């Protein structure tokens, strides 16, 4: 494809682009490119008839058969060229390319408010989607496991049909310092079947959000339509994968940073789900997760995990999860990553979006709520590439 970067024009300190940068970034983050970059067979993923038929029969299909069906469906996933596997950094690379052009024209360092609090280089969140009664029963034990590594997680709860949800169950999660969020309505895969059905269910979902005191949402099976999100009354969402080769709905938001969809903050899913790792890739090591963590950390991004209590009931997958927690705990202890609850990332990213750089005639400062944890970063060129440094904390 033609590289439009060749048509960038620099005149003094002004840079003229042959495209609308905001539109391009939004098209990627909101997956509006879908339909132009996929093979025809992939359109089956968004075909409502096939999807509805599968979910109609799903309760009657043994788990082993469902795994075989998904493996067949995803055959050829490694031939998909875009988004890039295992992590797509298109948004970050595009922004850094334009930042480099700006630095070349200005010939100086550019200050900005660093991505994460306290100058930490990147962030990680762990989330648990509770899909079955067996998974729900395992939640207390799972909290024990997470606590043993000093990591808190969010639990996404299905409000209807899957299992009874008592106030005592939710209180226990919150009391132990974990977070409760909403996971779809009934996990039947039909939330985005039609606009009319979505709006009806969104009203019910919003009522559960108020009842549970939940700030975050995640749809079932990571189905999503960004243009419909204005009907959801949540502070943040976690339904957009960075790259969706192993998910039923194709696409990917092509970024490892949080971003806003209207009033809602999106915390993208930036690593492979546990189900896909275990049952499609048949990998019980954390090698892929470590590779993805490394790529995301290079761009100072958000490392986000979905680990279902339902899929780590057996010893082998649970040992894999223990290895992941150990690795994240080591990164956190060495101050190489901020391990946080999704609601804390939401609070920080919203505060950061409202902060402003100030100049007192001698040095840069930061103004706005949360500024005590903020740091000033600098972007500069090093061998033609963008390099970041962080100013030490004042005092």
C-alpha positions in Angstrom: 0.0 0.0 0.0 1.1 3.6 -0.6 2.9 5.2 2.3 1.3 8.6 2.9 4.1 9.5 5.3 6.2 10.3 2.2 3.9 13.3 1.6 4.4 15.0 4.9 5.7 18.5 4.4 7.8 20.4 6.9 8.1 24.2 6.7 10.0 25.7 9.5 8.4 24.4 12.7 5.1 23.6 11.0 4.2 20.1 9.8 1.6 19.6 7.1 -0.1 16.2 6.9 -1.8 14.8 3.8 -4.4 13.1 6.0 -6.5 13.8 9.0 -4.6 12.2 11.9 -7.6 12.2 14.3 -9.8 10.4 11.8 -7.1 7.7 11.2 -6.5 7.1 14.9 -10.3 6.9 15.6 -10.8 4.5 12.7 -8.2 2.2 14.2 -9.4 2.5 17.8 -13.0 2.1 16.9 -12.3 -0.7 14.3 -13.9 1.2 11.4 -11.4 -0.4 9.0 -13.2 -3.8 9.4 -14.4 -5.1 6.0 -11.5 -3.8 4.1 -8.7 -6.0 5.4 -10.2 -9.4 6.1 -10.8 -12.5 4.0 -14.4 -13.3 3.1 -14.6 -16.2 5.5 -13.9 -14.0 8.4 -17.2 -12.2 7.8 -18.8 -15.3 9.4 -17.7 -13.9 12.7 -20.2 -11.1 12.5 -22.9 -13.1 10.8 -25.7 -13.0 13.2 -27.4 -16.2 11.9 -24.4 -18.5 12.5 -23.7 -16.9 15.8 -27.2 -17.2 17.1 -27.4 -20.8 16.0 -24.2 -21.6 17.8 -25.4 -20.0 21.0 -28.7 -21.7 20.8 -27.0 -25.1 20.7 -24.1 -24.2 23.0 -25.6 -25.5 26.3 -26.0 -28.9 24.6 -22.5 -29.1 23.2 -19.9 -30.7 25.4 -16.9 -28.5 26.4 -14.5 -30.7 24.5 -16.6 -30.4 21.3 -16.8 -26.6 21.7 -13.0 -26.4 21.9 -12.7 -28.4 18.7 -15.3 -26.2 16.9 -13.3 -23.1 17.9 -10.0 -24.5 16.8 -11.5 -25.3 13.4 -13.1 -21.8 13.2 -9.8 -20.1 14.0 -7.7 -22.2 11.7 -5.6 -19.8 9.5 -5.5 -17.1 12.1 -1.7 -16.9 11.8 -2.1 -15.9 8.1 -4.0 -12.6 9.0 -1.6 -9.7 8.3 -3.4 -6.9 10.1 -3.6 -6.2 12.9 -0.2 -7.5 13.7 0.3 -10.5 16.0 0.9 -10.9 18.9 0.6 -7.1 19.7 -0.4 -4.4 17.3 1.3 -1.1 17.9 0.0 0.8 14.8 -1.4 3.8 16.8 1.7 4.2 18.9 4.0 3.8 15.9 2.1 6.4 13.9 2.1 8.9 16.7 5.8 8.4 17.4 6.6 8.8 13.7 4.8 12.2 13.7 6.4 13.1 17.0 9.8 12.4 15.5 9.0 14.7 12.6 8.0 17.4 15.0 11.2 17.0 17.1 13.2 17.2 13.9 11.5 20.5 13.0 11.8 22.0 16.5 15.2 20.7 17.4 14.4 20.5 21.1 12.9 18.3 23.8 9.1 18.2 24.1 7.6 18.0 27.6 4.4 16.1 28.4 2.6 14.6 31.3 4.1 11.1 31.8 1.7 8.2 31.0 1.5 6.6 34.5 1.6 7.8 38.1 4.8 8.2 40.1 6.9 7.9 36.9 6.3 4.2 36.6 7.1 2.9 33.1 3.9 0.9 32.4 0.8 -0.6 33.9 -0.8 -4.0 34.3 -4.3 -5.1 35.3 -5.7 -8.6 35.9 -9.4 -9.3 35.3 -11.6 -12.3 36.0 -14.7 -13.0 33.9 -17.0 -15.3 35.9 -19.0 -17.3 33.4 -20.3 -20.4 35.3 -21.4 -21.6 38.7 -18.2 -23.6 39.0 -16.2 -20.4 38.3 -18.2 -18.5 40.8 -17.6 -21.1 43.5 -13.9 -20.8 42.8 -13.8 -17.0 43.3 -12.9 -17.1 47.0 -10.0 -19.4 46.3 -8.9 -17.3 43.4 -8.8 -14.2 45.6 -6.6 -16.1 48.0 -4.2 -16.9 45.1 -4.1 -13.3 43.8 -3.6 -12.0 47.4 -0.6 -14.4 47.9 1.2 -12.5 45.1 0.0 -9.0 46.3 -2.2 -8.5 43.2 -5.8 -7.3 43.3 -8.1 -8.0 40.3 -11.6 -7.1 39.1 -14.3 -9.7 38.9 -16.8 -9.3 36.0 -20.2 -10.8 37.1 -23.0 -12.0 34.8 -26.1 -10.5 36.4 -28.7 -12.9 34.9 -29.3 -16.6 34.2 -25.8 -18.0 34.7 -25.7 -18.3 38.5 -27.4 -16.6 41.5 -25.7 -13.3 42.5 -26.1 -12.6 46.2 -25.2 -9.4 48.0 -23.0 -11.4 50.3 -21.0 -12.7 47.3 -20.4 -9.2 46.0 -19.6 -7.8 49.4 -17.0 -10.5 50.0 -15.2 -9.4 46.7 -15.3 -5.7 47.7 -14.4 -6.3 51.3 -11.2 -8.1 50.3 -10.1 -5.1 48.2 -11.1 -6.5 44.8 -13.5 -4.9 42.3 -16.9 -5.9 41.0 -17.9 -5.1 37.4 -20.7 -6.1 35.0 -20.1 -8.8 32.4 -22.8 -8.5 29.8 -26.4 -9.2 30.8 -26.8 -13.0 30.5 -23.8 -14.0 28.3 -25.9 -15.4 25.5 -23.9 -13.6 22.7 -26.9 -11.6 21.5 -26.2 -8.2 23.1 -25.3 -6.6 19.8 -27.7 -8.6 17.7 -29.7 -5.5 16.8 -29.8 -1.8 17.9 -33.3 -2.3 19.4 -32.3 -5.3 21.4 -29.1 -3.6 22.6 -30.9 -0.5 23.8 -33.4 -2.7 25.7 -30.6 -4.7 27.4 -28.5 -1.6 28.0 -31.2 -0.3 30.3 -31.2 -3.5 32.3 -27.4 -3.6 32.4 -27.3 0.0 33.6 -29.6 -0.9 36.4 -27.4 -3.7 37.5 -24.4 -1.3 37.4 -26.1 1.0 39.8 -27.2 -1.9 42.0 -23.7 -3.4 42.1 -21.9 -0.1 42.3 -19.9 -1.1 39.2 -17.9 1.4 37.3 -16.7 -1.0 34.5 -18.3 -3.2 31.8 -17.2 -6.0 29.6 -19.4 -7.7 27.0 -19.6 -11.4 26.5 -17.1 -12.9 24.1 -15.7 -9.4 23.5 -18.5 -8.5 21.1 -18.6 -4.8 20.6 -19.8 -1.8 18.6 -18.2 1.5 19.5 -20.9 3.6 18.0 -23.5 2.1 20.4 -21.6 2.7 23.6 -23.3 6.0 24.4 -26.2 3.9 25.8 -24.1 2.3 28.5 -23.8 4.2 31.8 -20.3 3.2 32.8 -17.1 5.0 33.5 -15.0 2.5 31.6 -15.2 -0.5 29.3 -12.9 -3.5 28.8 -14.2 -5.1 25.6 -11.9 -4.1 22.8 -9.0 -6.4 22.1 -5.7 -5.0 20.8 -5.6 -7.7 18.1 -8.6 -10.1 17.7 -7.2 -13.0 15.7 -8.3 -15.6 18.2 -11.7 -14.0 19.1 -15.0 -14.6 17.3 -15.3 -10.9 16.2 -12.5 -9.8 14.0 -10.6 -6.6 14.3 -8.5 -5.0 17.1 -8.1 -1.5 18.3 -4.4 -1.4 17.4 -3.3 0.4 20.5 -1.9 -0.5 24.0 -3.0 2.7 25.6 -6.4 3.6 27.2 -8.5 5.9 25.1 -12.0 7.5 25.2 -15.1 6.3 23.3 -17.3 9.3 24.0 -17.6 9.7 27.7 -16.4 6.2 28.4 -12.8 5.2 28.9 -11.6 2.1 27.0 -9.1 -0.2 28.8 -8.2 -2.5 25.8 -7.5 -6.2 26.3 -3.8 -6.3 25.2 -2.9 -9.9 25.9 -4.2 -13.3 24.8 -7.1 -14.7 26.8 -6.5 -17.7 28.9 -9.0 -19.8 27.0 -7.3 -19.1 23.7 -3.9 -19.8 25.1 -4.9 -23.1 26.6 -7.4 -24.5 24.1 -6.7 -22.9 20.8 -2.9 -22.5 20.9 -2.6 -25.4 23.4 0.1 -23.6 25.2 0.5 -23.9 29.0 3.6 -21.8 29.4 3.7 -18.0 29.9 6.1 -17.5 27.0 3.5 -15.8 24.8 2.3 -13.6 27.7 5.9 -12.6 28.5 6.5 -11.7 24.8 3.3 -9.6 24.8 4.3 -7.9 28.1 7.7 -7.1 26.7 6.3 -5.5 23.5 3.7 -3.5 25.4 6.3 -2.3 28.0 8.5 -1.0 25.1 5.7 1.5 24.4 4.9 2.1 28.1 1.4 0.7 27.6 -1.3 -1.1 29.5 -0.8 -4.8 30.0 -4.3 -6.3 30.6 -5.2 -9.9 31.2 -8.4 -11.9 31.2 -8.2 -15.1 33.3 -11.4 -16.9 33.9 -11.9 -18.7 37.2 -13.8 -21.3 35.1 -10.7 -22.2 33.0 -8.2 -22.6 35.8 -10.0 -25.1 37.9 -7.6 -27.8 36.8 -4.1 -28.0 38.1 -2.2 -27.5 34.8 -3.8 -24.2 33.7 -3.8 -23.0 37.3 -0.1 -23.5 37.5 0.3 -21.4 34.4 -1.6 -18.6 36.0 0.6 -18.9 39.2 3.6 -18.5 37.0 2.1 -15.3 35.5 1.3 -13.9 38.9 4.9 -14.6 40.0 6.2 -12.8 37.0 3.9 -9.8 37.4 4.8 -9.6 41.1 8.5 -9.5 40.3 7.9 -6.7 37.8 5.9 -4.8 40.3 8.5 -5.2 43.1 11.2 -3.9 40.9 9.1 -0.8 40.1 9.0 -1.8 36.4 5.2 -1.9 36.2 2.2 -0.5 38.1 -0.2 -3.3 39.0 -3.5 -1.7 39.7 -7.3 -2.3 39.7 -9.1 -1.2 36.5 -11.0 1.5 38.5 -7.7 3.0 39.6 -6.4 3.1 36.1 -9.7 4.8 35.1 -9.3 7.4 37.8 -5.7 8.1 36.9 -6.3 8.3 33.1 -9.2 10.7 33.6 -7.2 12.9 36.0 -4.3 12.9 33.5 -6.6 14.0 30.7 -7.5 17.1 32.7 -4.0 18.0 33.9 -2.1 20.8 32.2 1.5 21.7 31.8 2.5 25.1 33.3 5.6 27.3 32.8 6.7 29.7 35.4 9.5 31.2 33.4 12.1 28.8 34.7 10.7 25.3 34.7 7.8 23.2 33.7 5.1 22.2 36.2 1.8 20.3 36.3 -1.6 21.6 37.4 -4.8 19.7 38.1 -6.2 17.1 40.5 -3.8 14.2 41.0 -0.8 16.3 40.1 1.1 15.1 43.2 1.5 11.7 41.5 2.2 13.0 38.0 5.7 13.4 36.5 6.9 15.4 33.5 8.3 13.4 30.7 10.4 14.6 27.8 10.5 13.3 24.2 13.7 13.8 22.3 15.4 12.3 19.3 18.1 9.7 19.8 19.6 8.4 16.5 16.5 9.4 14.6 14.2 7.6 17.1 12.0 9.0 19.9 13.5 8.6 23.3 11.7 9.3 26.6 13.1 10.5 29.9 11.2 11.3 33.1 11.9 14.2 35.4 12.5 13.2 39.1 9.8 13.9 41.6 10.0 17.4 43.2 11.7 17.5 46.5 
